[in-house]
Amino acid sequence: MTLNVWNTEGDSRRPAIINRELHRLNPDLIAFQEVVQTGDVRMLDRLLEGLPLQRTHQSDLQEFNPPFSERYGGSAVATRWPHRAVEALDLRMAGVVDVPWATLAVVVELPRLGELLFIGATAAWRLDAEAARERQAIAITDLDVRHRCDLPTIIAGDFNAAPDAASIRYLSGRQSLQGRSVLYHDAWAVAGEGPGYTWTVDNPNALSGSEQIVRQPGHRCRFDYVFVGSWDAHPKAHAVIQSATLAFDKPIDGVWASDHFGVMVDLEVGVGG
């Protein structure tokens, strides 16, 4: 699962609502974005209260607090099985120095199957930052190469780009960038139904942001993805996408959980082709 939790904005009940729904959905791997984790605000603890999940926040690995992180938070992952954090990739670069979110890589030990690399990713948010997102996408695939395991890599997160953007086309094997090409299966494209919009004016929490940033009516986009490593990179194992559905896409007790909808994917992971 991936979910952008929208830092601490909006209704103060949102973390408890997300926690309750996570108890119901019971995911094995979660990538969170915009999790505020400071000495005073322990949002990750509230999101995962009572859940038997191991968790890592980017602040656990970084020796500094990026500017704006106290307001906009950082990335975090949670896993049912033990994991070891291997890298927090700082994706601030020319043109996107205002992004406090790192991309987290952890190696998860799946029972009877072996190790799987799980990457909780995010990318530049500004509408005109696709050139930066392209560079960030390449950096994320390099991160995979550095820590890749036999089991297919899972990359999940908020990429702030629609499926036809160059960064997403690169990740899903539909175009090259800087003379390079890769292939990760876009779980929604494989098994989702409908457009799968995750940042949409149909969500009141996203409406205000859309009015401020997009300033055009009826804006709806699929920004949040789960990508699955392909046979080319993982010839000894497989991760078959069984289903892809939206999560947190309806109000719960009258409260919308975030300004993004989440994406939940069911995978059948195994050794062998």
Secondary structure, DSSP 8 states (H G I E B T S, - for coil): -EEE--TT-S-TTHHHHHHHHHHHH--SEEEEEEE-BSSS-BHHHHHTTT---EEEEGGGT-SS--TTHHHH-EEEEEESS-EEEEEEE----TT-TT----EEEEEEEETTTEEEEEEEEE---STT-HHHHHHHHHHHHHHHHHH--SEEEEEEEE--S-TTSHHHHHHTTSS-BTTB---EEEHHHHH--S---SEETTSHHHHHHHHHHT-STT-EE--EEEEEE-TTT-TTEEEEEEEEEEES-S-BTTB---SS-EEEEEEEEEE--
